[in-house]
Amino acid sequence: MAIYDEGLGWRGQPHGVGVYYRHKDGIRVPFKYNNFGFRDEDVVEKPVGSPRVLILGDSFVESLEIEYDDIFHELLEETLKRQANAKSEVVAISSQGYSNAQELLAFRRYQDRVDADIVLLAFYSGNDFEDNLRKGFAYLDDSGDLQLSQNDESEVKRLVRKTKRWLYEHSHLVFQLKNSLESAMHLNLGDPSKESLDQGNEYKLSLTQQLVHRIRDEVEQTDARFGLILIPSRDEIVDKDTDRIDELSAFCKQQKIEYLDLTPSLAASDYFPTDIHLNASGHRIVSQCVYAFLTSSFAHELRRHDAID
């Protein structure tokens, strides 16, 4: 149900429905997308007096492996309504494989309509550093400064890309053939925006830090507050390898960015055995941790609407 998006690379088909299936973990979950093309309820104009939390992320927020009512941002909204502010709303903008640059672009596109008071970036340390290397969205210039890539394709290239995407989206046979060839021959026959730069760890860390910093700055320019949620991989928990999380935590402390490290709260059993994502148990834990994070670090934003009421 992914469709080509000229600005974001891809997103879900608005109001599309489907079933996410993974045999090894016994996952078979129906899903639907909202008016934006993301897995959430339709986003409408924010009601007066309603604090709104926006969560940006990738597949760990989209969570196609989990029933919708069990996703952490849905559980979070229920808890906020019950215990913090009855009118609280949580909006999720996320898609499988999104980089931080794509999340920034999505924020730019939708913030006017979402009108969030708090924006949380969910960062998965298992692959977000690598996803940020997609040259079609962001890179560091010769001076080491962040640059967001410009869409300077010719009309011919753009037409070819749209045609290929249309074929993948409308023909199951073409889609399966593409996936089989990509897997067997290590090719990328799809969207060239998924092609990554070949750079070392220092470059990846600097690029990621600058993207997080840029998102924080642009969020605050809209008078919203920004926070970072750090989600470790199952392997990092099993191996007790916190190097990547620690690097971003240190950066957040240095830049005075509010952050939540979920590493101490999650166990390997909170992930699927084969699929890399969180299971229902993991989502319950994340929702509880994020609720505590919001009510301790963003209490003013959650309650400032009370005066309006």
GUDREN-622867 format. One record per residue (C-alpha): z, x, y; residue in one letter; residue number from 1. Coordinates in Angstrom, 3 decimals, m for minus. Example, Ala and Ser with C-alpha at 12.3 -4.5 7.8 and 13.67 -1.06 7.14 Angstrom:
<pts>
<zz 7.800 | xx 12.300 | yy m4.500 | r A | k 1> .
<zz 7.140 | xx 13.670 | yy m1.060 | r S | k 2> .
</pts>
This chain:
<pts>
<zz 0.000 | xx 0.000 | yy 0.000 | r M | k 1> .
<zz m0.291 | xx 3.000 | yy 2.333 | r A | k 2> .
<zz m2.984 | xx 2.725 | yy 4.996 | r I | k 3> .
<zz m4.549 | xx 5.314 | yy 7.281 | r Y | k 4> .
<zz m2.982 | xx 5.537 | yy 10.718 | r D | k 5> .
<zz m4.772 | xx 7.667 | yy 13.298 | r E | k 6> .
<zz m1.567 | xx 8.638 | yy 15.081 | r G | k 7> .
<zz 1.017 | xx 8.780 | yy 12.289 | r L | k 8> .
<zz m1.263 | xx 9.822 | yy 9.430 | r G | k 9> .
<zz m0.271 | xx 6.865 | yy 7.275 | r W | k 10> .
<zz 2.140 | xx 3.953 | yy 7.046 | r R | k 11> .
<zz 2.488 | xx 0.785 | yy 5.006 | r G | k 12> .
<zz 0.133 | xx m2.137 | yy 5.260 | r Q | k 13> .
<zz 1.778 | xx m4.577 | yy 7.725 | r P | k 14> .
<zz 3.173 | xx m7.494 | yy 5.704 | r H | k 15> .
<zz 1.840 | xx m5.842 | yy 2.537 | r G | k 16> .
<zz 3.563 | xx m6.486 | yy m0.798 | r V | k 17> .
<zz 3.592 | xx m4.455 | yy m3.976 | r G | k 18> .
<zz 5.626 | xx m3.119 | yy m6.890 | r V | k 19> .
<zz 6.961 | xx 0.433 | yy m7.097 | r Y | k 20> .
<zz 6.953 | xx 1.666 | yy m10.704 | r Y | k 21> .
<zz 8.252 | xx 4.849 | yy m12.328 | r R | k 22> .
<zz 8.438 | xx 4.737 | yy m16.122 | r H | k 23> .
<zz 10.806 | xx 7.684 | yy m16.713 | r K | k 24> .
<zz 13.677 | xx 6.193 | yy m14.717 | r D | k 25> .
<zz 12.964 | xx 2.581 | yy m15.619 | r G | k 26> .
<zz 12.150 | xx 1.753 | yy m12.000 | r I | k 27> .
<zz 10.173 | xx m1.399 | yy m11.314 | r R | k 28> .
<zz 10.954 | xx m2.767 | yy m7.867 | r V | k 29> .
<zz 8.989 | xx m5.308 | yy m5.806 | r P | k 30> .
<zz 8.741 | xx m4.462 | yy m2.119 | r F | k 31> .
<zz 7.232 | xx m5.756 | yy 1.088 | r K | k 32> .
<zz 6.517 | xx m4.242 | yy 4.495 | r Y | k 33> .
<zz 7.289 | xx m5.707 | yy 7.899 | r N | k 34> .
<zz 5.110 | xx m6.301 | yy 10.944 | r N | k 35> .
<zz 5.092 | xx m2.557 | yy 11.714 | r F | k 36> .
<zz 4.223 | xx m1.545 | yy 8.146 | r G | k 37> .
<zz 7.675 | xx m0.267 | yy 7.138 | r F | k 38> .
<zz 10.166 | xx m1.506 | yy 4.560 | r R | k 39> .
<zz 12.429 | xx m3.637 | yy 6.694 | r D | k 40> .
<zz 12.658 | xx m7.099 | yy 8.201 | r E | k 41> .
<zz 10.179 | xx m7.942 | yy 10.955 | r D | k 42> .
<zz 11.149 | xx m6.338 | yy 14.257 | r V | k 43> .
<zz 11.407 | xx m8.822 | yy 17.112 | r V | k 44> .
<zz 12.671 | xx m8.569 | yy 20.676 | r E | k 45> .
<zz 16.285 | xx m7.419 | yy 20.725 | r K | k 46> .
<zz 18.674 | xx m10.331 | yy 21.353 | r P | k 47> .
<zz 20.909 | xx m10.081 | yy 24.394 | r V | k 48> .
<zz 24.229 | xx m8.454 | yy 23.551 | r G | k 49> .
<zz 23.047 | xx m6.941 | yy 20.269 | r S | k 50> .
<zz 23.546 | xx m3.201 | yy 19.675 | r P | k 51> .
<zz 20.623 | xx m1.830 | yy 17.691 | r R | k 52> .
<zz 20.589 | xx 1.252 | yy 15.464 | r V | k 53> .
<zz 17.227 | xx 2.835 | yy 14.594 | r L | k 54> .
<zz 17.002 | xx 5.038 | yy 11.507 | r I | k 55> .
<zz 13.999 | xx 7.368 | yy 11.256 | r L | k 56> .
<zz 13.139 | xx 8.969 | yy 7.944 | r G | k 57> .
<zz 10.896 | xx 9.472 | yy 4.952 | r D | k 58> .
<zz 11.084 | xx 8.121 | yy 1.394 | r S | k 59> .
<zz 14.882 | xx 8.490 | yy 1.367 | r F | k 60> .
<zz 15.032 | xx 5.721 | yy 3.979 | r V | k 61> .
<zz 12.059 | xx 3.709 | yy 2.717 | r E | k 62> .
<zz 13.708 | xx 3.735 | yy m0.745 | r S | k 63> .
<zz 11.066 | xx 1.976 | yy m2.809 | r L | k 64> .
<zz 13.096 | xx 2.817 | yy m5.945 | r E | k 65> .
<zz 15.907 | xx 0.451 | yy m4.926 | r I | k 66> .
<zz 16.113 | xx m3.307 | yy m4.463 | r E | k 67> .
<zz 15.916 | xx m4.068 | yy m0.759 | r Y | k 68> .
<zz 19.434 | xx m5.511 | yy m0.503 | r D | k 69> .
<zz 20.863 | xx m2.285 | yy m1.999 | r D | k 70> .
<zz 19.289 | xx 0.121 | yy 0.533 | r I | k 71> .
<zz 21.870 | xx 1.913 | yy 2.635 | r F | k 72> .
<zz 20.545 | xx 0.693 | yy 5.983 | r H | k 73> .
<zz 20.762 | xx m2.925 | yy 4.805 | r E | k 74> .
<zz 24.309 | xx m2.385 | yy 3.534 | r L | k 75> .
<zz 25.105 | xx m0.652 | yy 6.811 | r L | k 76> .
<zz 23.926 | xx m3.602 | yy 8.887 | r E | k 77> .
<zz 26.052 | xx m5.983 | yy 6.840 | r E | k 78> .
<zz 29.135 | xx m3.803 | yy 7.342 | r T | k 79> .
<zz 28.503 | xx m3.398 | yy 11.071 | r L | k 80> .
<zz 28.130 | xx m7.145 | yy 11.514 | r K | k 81> .
<zz 31.301 | xx m7.771 | yy 9.574 | r R | k 82> .
<zz 33.555 | xx m5.091 | yy 11.014 | r Q | k 83> .
<zz 32.154 | xx m3.605 | yy 14.250 | r A | k 84> .
<zz 29.973 | xx m6.067 | yy 16.141 | r N | k 85> .
<zz 28.729 | xx m9.332 | yy 14.677 | r A | k 86> .
<zz 25.382 | xx m8.977 | yy 16.440 | r K | k 87> .
<zz 24.645 | xx m5.407 | yy 15.278 | r S | k 88> .
<zz 21.156 | xx m4.720 | yy 13.956 | r E | k 89> .
<zz 19.762 | xx m1.785 | yy 12.004 | r V | k 90> .
<zz 16.026 | xx m1.059 | yy 12.102 | r V | k 91> .
<zz 14.374 | xx 1.385 | yy 9.684 | r A | k 92> .
<zz 11.126 | xx 3.197 | yy 10.453 | r I | k 93> .
<zz 10.199 | xx 5.391 | yy 7.518 | r S | k 94> .
<zz 7.436 | xx 6.228 | yy 5.094 | r S | k 95> .
<zz 7.059 | xx 8.479 | yy 2.078 | r Q | k 96> .
<zz 6.407 | xx 12.081 | yy 3.013 | r G | k 97> .
<zz 6.944 | xx 11.738 | yy 6.761 | r Y | k 98> .
<zz 7.691 | xx 14.976 | yy 8.601 | r S | k 99> .
<zz 10.009 | xx 15.174 | yy 11.590 | r N | k 100> .
<zz 6.924 | xx 15.348 | yy 13.816 | r A | k 101> .
<zz 5.639 | xx 12.056 | yy 12.382 | r Q | k 102> .
<zz 9.069 | xx 10.531 | yy 12.901 | r E | k 103> .
<zz 8.963 | xx 11.660 | yy 16.522 | r L | k 104> .
<zz 5.520 | xx 10.092 | yy 16.941 | r L | k 105> .
<zz 6.778 | xx 6.879 | yy 15.343 | r A | k 106> .
<zz 9.729 | xx 6.820 | yy 17.729 | r F | k 107> .
<zz 7.386 | xx 7.223 | yy 20.686 | r R | k 108> .
<zz 5.233 | xx 4.347 | yy 19.481 | r R | k 109> .
<zz 7.912 | xx 1.824 | yy 18.579 | r Y | k 110> .
<zz 10.977 | xx 2.503 | yy 20.749 | r Q | k 111> .
<zz 9.839 | xx 0.180 | yy 23.528 | r D | k 112> .
<zz 9.741 | xx m2.656 | yy 20.998 | r R | k 113> .
<zz 12.829 | xx m1.628 | yy 19.037 | r V | k 114> .
<zz 14.919 | xx m0.782 | yy 22.124 | r D | k 115> .
<zz 17.488 | xx 1.128 | yy 20.067 | r A | k 116> .
<zz 20.875 | xx 2.087 | yy 21.464 | r D | k 117> .
<zz 21.476 | xx 4.670 | yy 18.713 | r I | k 118> .
<zz 18.799 | xx 6.652 | yy 16.879 | r V | k 119> .
<zz 19.660 | xx 8.429 | yy 13.629 | r L | k 120> .
<zz 17.257 | xx 10.910 | yy 12.041 | r L | k 121> .
<zz 17.696 | xx 11.076 | yy 8.261 | r A | k 122> .
<zz 16.843 | xx 14.649 | yy 7.206 | r F | k 123> .
<zz 16.315 | xx 15.421 | yy 3.509 | r Y | k 124> .
<zz 16.844 | xx 19.138 | yy 2.976 | r S | k 125> .
<zz 14.945 | xx 19.091 | yy m0.325 | r G | k 126> .
<zz 11.508 | xx 19.015 | yy 1.307 | r N | k 127> .
<zz 11.653 | xx 18.196 | yy 5.035 | r D | k 128> .
<zz 11.405 | xx 21.874 | yy 6.012 | r F | k 129> .
<zz 8.144 | xx 22.086 | yy 4.059 | r E | k 130> .
<zz 6.825 | xx 18.722 | yy 5.259 | r D | k 131> .
<zz 7.231 | xx 19.963 | yy 8.823 | r N | k 132> .
<zz 4.591 | xx 22.621 | yy 8.122 | r L | k 133> .
<zz 1.761 | xx 20.079 | yy 8.171 | r R | k 134> .
<zz m0.584 | xx 21.608 | yy 10.714 | r K | k 135> .
<zz m2.031 | xx 18.244 | yy 11.658 | r G | k 136> .
<zz 1.196 | xx 17.242 | yy 13.411 | r F | k 137> .
<zz 3.167 | xx 20.243 | yy 14.705 | r A | k 138> .
<zz 3.201 | xx 24.039 | yy 14.814 | r Y | k 139> .
<zz 4.682 | xx 26.978 | yy 16.718 | r L | k 140> .
<zz 2.360 | xx 28.785 | yy 19.105 | r D | k 141> .
<zz 2.122 | xx 32.564 | yy 19.519 | r D | k 142> .
<zz 5.198 | xx 32.467 | yy 21.742 | r S | k 143> .
<zz 7.199 | xx 30.610 | yy 19.108 | r G | k 144> .
<zz 7.236 | xx 27.359 | yy 21.079 | r D | k 145> .
<zz 6.775 | xx 23.925 | yy 19.548 | r L | k 146> .
<zz 3.388 | xx 22.302 | yy 19.962 | r Q | k 147> .
<zz 2.450 | xx 18.837 | yy 18.755 | r L | k 148> .
<zz m1.080 | xx 18.889 | yy 17.385 | r S | k 149> .
<zz m3.724 | xx 16.967 | yy 19.271 | r Q | k 150> .
<zz m6.193 | xx 14.741 | yy 17.496 | r N | k 151> .
<zz m9.387 | xx 16.539 | yy 18.510 | r D | k 152> .
<zz m11.570 | xx 15.511 | yy 15.567 | r E | k 153> .
<zz m15.152 | xx 14.557 | yy 16.238 | r S | k 154> .
<zz m16.145 | xx 10.938 | yy 15.825 | r E | k 155> .
<zz m18.081 | xx 11.898 | yy 12.686 | r V | k 156> .
<zz m15.022 | xx 13.494 | yy 11.038 | r K | k 157> .
<zz m12.874 | xx 10.563 | yy 12.044 | r R | k 158> .
<zz m15.374 | xx 8.108 | yy 10.545 | r L | k 159> .
<zz m15.537 | xx 10.097 | yy 7.281 | r V | k 160> .
<zz m11.731 | xx 10.142 | yy 7.058 | r R | k 161> .
<zz m11.480 | xx 6.407 | yy 7.711 | r K | k 162> .
<zz m14.154 | xx 5.720 | yy 5.083 | r T | k 163> .
<zz m12.334 | xx 7.781 | yy 2.461 | r K | k 164> .
<zz m9.061 | xx 6.076 | yy 3.256 | r R | k 165> .
<zz m10.725 | xx 2.661 | yy 3.012 | r W | k 166> .
<zz m12.030 | xx 3.518 | yy m0.458 | r L | k 167> .
<zz m8.603 | xx 4.739 | yy m1.616 | r Y | k 168> .
<zz m6.944 | xx 1.605 | yy m0.245 | r E | k 169> .
<zz m9.398 | xx m0.932 | yy m1.663 | r H | k 170> .
<zz m10.454 | xx 0.529 | yy m5.021 | r S | k 171> .
<zz m7.837 | xx 1.145 | yy m7.711 | r H | k 172> .
<zz m10.410 | xx 3.130 | yy m9.728 | r L | k 173> .
<zz m11.227 | xx 5.475 | yy m6.820 | r V | k 174> .
<zz m7.508 | xx 5.882 | yy m6.063 | r F | k 175> .
<zz m6.687 | xx 6.797 | yy m9.679 | r Q | k 176> .
<zz m9.640 | xx 9.192 | yy m9.901 | r L | k 177> .
<zz m8.569 | xx 10.923 | yy m6.677 | r K | k 178> .
<zz m4.994 | xx 11.351 | yy m7.922 | r N | k 179> .
<zz m6.151 | xx 12.677 | yy m11.301 | r S | k 180> .
<zz m8.459 | xx 15.254 | yy m9.735 | r L | k 181> .
<zz m5.824 | xx 16.358 | yy m7.214 | r E | k 182> .
<zz m3.242 | xx 16.808 | yy m9.971 | r S | k 183> .
<zz m5.519 | xx 18.589 | yy m12.449 | r A | k 184> .
<zz m7.282 | xx 20.894 | yy m9.991 | r M | k 185> .
<zz m4.578 | xx 21.304 | yy m7.292 | r H | k 186> .
<zz m6.853 | xx 19.845 | yy m4.649 | r L | k 187> .
<zz m6.259 | xx 17.730 | yy m1.566 | r N | k 188> .
<zz m8.987 | xx 15.095 | yy m1.496 | r L | k 189> .
<zz m7.105 | xx 12.732 | yy 0.780 | r G | k 190> .
<zz m5.872 | xx 13.008 | yy 4.325 | r D | k 191> .
<zz m6.348 | xx 16.535 | yy 5.763 | r P | k 192> .
<zz m3.242 | xx 15.963 | yy 7.904 | r S | k 193> .
<zz m1.232 | xx 16.632 | yy 4.721 | r K | k 194> .
<zz m2.475 | xx 20.220 | yy 4.575 | r E | k 195> .
<zz 0.377 | xx 22.656 | yy 5.291 | r S | k 196> .
<zz 0.662 | xx 26.023 | yy 6.955 | r L | k 197> .
<zz 1.661 | xx 28.992 | yy 4.811 | r D | k 198> .
<zz 4.709 | xx 30.312 | yy 6.674 | r Q | k 199> .
<zz 8.030 | xx 31.925 | yy 5.826 | r G | k 200> .
<zz 11.579 | xx 30.606 | yy 6.014 | r N | k 201> .
<zz 12.234 | xx 31.815 | yy 9.559 | r E | k 202> .
<zz 9.185 | xx 29.924 | yy 10.850 | r Y | k 203> .
<zz 10.164 | xx 26.764 | yy 8.948 | r K | k 204> .
<zz 13.703 | xx 26.854 | yy 10.293 | r L | k 205> .
<zz 12.606 | xx 27.451 | yy 13.889 | r S | k 206> .
<zz 9.971 | xx 24.713 | yy 13.714 | r L | k 207> .
<zz 12.477 | xx 22.257 | yy 12.258 | r T | k 208> .
<zz 15.145 | xx 23.098 | yy 14.816 | r Q | k 209> .
<zz 12.718 | xx 22.637 | yy 17.679 | r Q | k 210> .
<zz 11.513 | xx 19.311 | yy 16.278 | r L | k 211> .
<zz 15.081 | xx 18.027 | yy 15.966 | r V | k 212> .
<zz 15.796 | xx 19.228 | yy 19.495 | r H | k 213> .
<zz 12.659 | xx 17.501 | yy 20.814 | r R | k 214> .
<zz 13.539 | xx 14.232 | yy 19.101 | r I | k 215> .
<zz 17.062 | xx 14.387 | yy 20.547 | r R | k 216> .
<zz 15.694 | xx 14.998 | yy 24.049 | r D | k 217> .
<zz 13.170 | xx 12.161 | yy 23.876 | r E | k 218> .
<zz 15.733 | xx 9.759 | yy 22.434 | r V | k 219> .
<zz 18.163 | xx 10.533 | yy 25.253 | r E | k 220> .
<zz 15.415 | xx 10.023 | yy 27.826 | r Q | k 221> .
<zz 15.415 | xx 6.360 | yy 26.762 | r T | k 222> .
<zz 19.194 | xx 6.144 | yy 27.383 | r D | k 223> .
<zz 19.865 | xx 5.966 | yy 23.637 | r A | k 224> .
<zz 22.206 | xx 8.275 | yy 21.699 | r R | k 225> .
<zz 20.969 | xx 10.572 | yy 18.940 | r F | k 226> .
<zz 22.496 | xx 11.677 | yy 15.660 | r G | k 227> .
<zz 21.371 | xx 13.538 | yy 12.534 | r L | k 228> .
<zz 22.092 | xx 12.557 | yy 8.931 | r I | k 229> .
<zz 21.791 | xx 15.494 | yy 6.506 | r L | k 230> .
<zz 20.869 | xx 14.423 | yy 2.963 | r I | k 231> .
<zz 21.076 | xx 17.171 | yy 0.316 | r P | k 232> .
<zz 18.865 | xx 17.314 | yy m2.757 | r S | k 233> .
<zz 20.310 | xx 16.759 | yy m6.229 | r R | k 234> .
<zz 19.525 | xx 20.386 | yy m7.115 | r D | k 235> .
<zz 21.420 | xx 21.667 | yy m4.076 | r E | k 236> .
<zz 24.474 | xx 19.687 | yy m5.177 | r I | k 237> .
<zz 24.245 | xx 20.875 | yy m8.785 | r V | k 238> .
<zz 23.711 | xx 24.508 | yy m7.767 | r D | k 239> .
<zz 26.249 | xx 24.292 | yy m4.919 | r K | k 240> .
<zz 23.522 | xx 25.717 | yy m2.690 | r D | k 241> .
<zz 24.267 | xx 24.607 | yy 0.861 | r T | k 242> .
<zz 22.295 | xx 27.273 | yy 2.744 | r D | k 243> .
<zz 19.721 | xx 24.897 | yy 4.219 | r R | k 244> .
<zz 22.278 | xx 22.269 | yy 5.148 | r I | k 245> .
<zz 24.533 | xx 24.941 | yy 6.644 | r D | k 246> .
<zz 21.705 | xx 26.270 | yy 8.822 | r E | k 247> .
<zz 21.035 | xx 22.860 | yy 10.334 | r L | k 248> .
<zz 24.747 | xx 22.103 | yy 10.671 | r S | k 249> .
<zz 25.233 | xx 25.325 | yy 12.633 | r A | k 250> .
<zz 22.275 | xx 24.423 | yy 14.847 | r F | k 251> .
<zz 23.732 | xx 20.971 | yy 15.535 | r C | k 252> .
<zz 27.088 | xx 22.469 | yy 16.486 | r K | k 253> .
<zz 25.389 | xx 24.934 | yy 18.805 | r Q | k 254> .
<zz 23.303 | xx 22.218 | yy 20.468 | r Q | k 255> .
<zz 26.160 | xx 19.688 | yy 20.512 | r K | k 256> .
<zz 24.192 | xx 17.249 | yy 18.343 | r I | k 257> .
<zz 26.270 | xx 14.679 | yy 16.487 | r E | k 258> .
<zz 25.602 | xx 15.054 | yy 12.765 | r Y | k 259> .
<zz 26.774 | xx 13.798 | yy 9.394 | r L | k 260> .
<zz 26.615 | xx 16.083 | yy 6.349 | r D | k 261> .
<zz 26.524 | xx 13.954 | yy 3.200 | r L | k 262> .
<zz 26.887 | xx 16.924 | yy 0.826 | r T | k 263> .
<zz 30.662 | xx 16.552 | yy 0.243 | r P | k 264> .
<zz 30.283 | xx 12.824 | yy m0.468 | r S | k 265> .
<zz 27.408 | xx 12.804 | yy m2.974 | r L | k 266> .
<zz 27.310 | xx 13.825 | yy m6.644 | r A | k 267> .
<zz 24.404 | xx 14.427 | yy m9.011 | r A | k 268> .
<zz 25.126 | xx 11.042 | yy m10.595 | r S | k 269> .
<zz 24.196 | xx 9.376 | yy m7.291 | r D | k 270> .
<zz 20.537 | xx 10.328 | yy m7.860 | r Y | k 271> .
<zz 18.061 | xx 9.125 | yy m10.450 | r F | k 272> .
<zz 17.805 | xx 11.416 | yy m13.517 | r P | k 273> .
<zz 14.120 | xx 12.243 | yy m12.932 | r T | k 274> .
<zz 13.139 | xx 10.725 | yy m9.587 | r D | k 275> .
<zz 14.531 | xx 12.837 | yy m6.735 | r I | k 276> .
<zz 15.871 | xx 9.859 | yy m4.783 | r H | k 277> .
<zz 19.272 | xx 8.223 | yy m4.498 | r L | k 278> .
<zz 20.176 | xx 5.412 | yy m6.864 | r N | k 279> .
<zz 22.154 | xx 2.292 | yy m5.922 | r A | k 280> .
<zz 25.451 | xx 4.171 | yy m6.179 | r S | k 281> .
<zz 24.170 | xx 6.840 | yy m3.813 | r G | k 282> .
<zz 23.030 | xx 4.229 | yy m1.306 | r H | k 283> .
<zz 26.462 | xx 2.578 | yy m1.282 | r R | k 284> .
<zz 28.095 | xx 5.921 | yy m0.554 | r I | k 285> .
<zz 25.607 | xx 6.749 | yy 2.204 | r V | k 286> .
<zz 26.132 | xx 3.356 | yy 3.861 | r S | k 287> .
<zz 29.908 | xx 3.882 | yy 3.898 | r Q | k 288> .
<zz 29.584 | xx 7.400 | yy 5.308 | r C | k 289> .
<zz 27.097 | xx 6.384 | yy 7.999 | r V | k 290> .
<zz 29.290 | xx 3.450 | yy 9.003 | r Y | k 291> .
<zz 32.259 | xx 5.804 | yy 9.461 | r A | k 292> .
<zz 30.015 | xx 8.204 | yy 11.382 | r F | k 293> .
<zz 28.789 | xx 5.482 | yy 13.722 | r L | k 294> .
<zz 32.190 | xx 3.972 | yy 14.425 | r T | k 295> .
<zz 33.743 | xx 7.362 | yy 15.138 | r S | k 296> .
<zz 30.932 | xx 9.068 | yy 17.102 | r S | k 297> .
<zz 29.067 | xx 6.097 | yy 18.613 | r F | k 298> .
<zz 31.809 | xx 3.521 | yy 19.122 | r A | k 299> .
<zz 30.936 | xx 3.015 | yy 22.788 | r H | k 300> .
<zz 27.295 | xx 2.163 | yy 22.020 | r E | k 301> .
<zz 28.366 | xx m0.313 | yy 19.332 | r L | k 302> .
<zz 30.829 | xx m2.093 | yy 21.608 | r R | k 303> .
<zz 29.348 | xx m1.862 | yy 25.092 | r R | k 304> .
<zz 27.428 | xx m5.103 | yy 24.529 | r H | k 305> .
<zz 30.693 | xx m7.028 | yy 24.159 | r D | k 306> .
<zz 31.004 | xx m7.246 | yy 27.940 | r A | k 307> .
<zz 27.629 | xx m8.979 | yy 28.063 | r I | k 308> .
<zz 28.867 | xx m11.605 | yy 25.626 | r D | k 309> .
</pts>
